[in-house]
Each structure stands twice: as C-alpha cells, then as structure tokens.
Amino acid sequence: MTPVIPGFILVIPAFILVIPAFILVIPAFILVIPAFILVIPAKAGIHNDSPPEPYCPVPPWPRHP
C-alpha cells in the first residue's frame, strides 16, 4: 500500500473543513471592503474640512463673599 492513499484520506477532511471557512470569509470581505471605502474618505474629510479647534474653557466669574 503506497503512502499516497493515507495522505488523501487526511487531505479530504481538511478540504471539508476549509470550504465552509471560505464560504464564511468571502461575504466578510464583501462587507469589509465597502466599509473601508466609506470610512477612509470620511476620516480624511473630517480632518481636512474642520481641523480641531483648541479647547479653551470659560473661566468662572469671580465670586464675591
């Protein structure tokens, strides 16, 4: 008995496990890619259009006893 046949017996369950993983991964990429396409210009637009203004708190009025 050649050692190739046990190799195929081990490879077949691996493919049976890998195929559902690809079936789950492909929709994830289809969902992730548009998210990156939408997020990257949004971040760039927010930073370019309105730079963060320095935060200057209003000093409280002096209290007279």
N, C-alpha and C positions, 0 to 999 in steps of 0.2 A: 504493500500500500504506500503510495507516494505521499510525501508530507504536504503536497499541494492541497489535497482534498480537506484535511482538517483546517487548513488556512481559510478555505472558502467557507467552511462551517462556522468559523469565527467571524468572518467578514460580513456574512449575511445579517446577523443580528445587529451589527454596528450600523449597517445601512438602514435597517428597520428603525433604529433609534435616531439616526441623523436626518432622515427625510422629514419627520414631523417637526424637528427643530428648524429646518429651513422653511417649512410651511409657516411656522410662527414668526421667524425672523424677517421674512420678506415684507409682510404687512407692517411690521415695526419700522423698517427702513422707509417704506412708503409714507408712513405717518411722520417720521422724524425729519426727513429731508425738507418738506414744506415748512415745518416748524422752524428749522434753521434759516430757510429763505425768508421767512417773515420776521424772525427775531433779530437777525443781524442788521438789516436796514433800519428797523425800529430803534435799536440801540444807537446806531450811528446817527440817525435823525435827531434823537433826543439830545445827544451830546453836541451836535453841530448847531441846532436851531436855538436852544436855550441853555447856555452854559450855567452851571450852578452859581447862584449869587451868594456872596459871603453873608453868613448869618450874623446879624447884629441885633442882639436883644435890646428892647427899650428899657432904659434904666428906670427903676421905680421912683415915683415922686418922693422927695424927702418928707418924712413925717415929722410934724412939729408936736412935741408933747404938750 
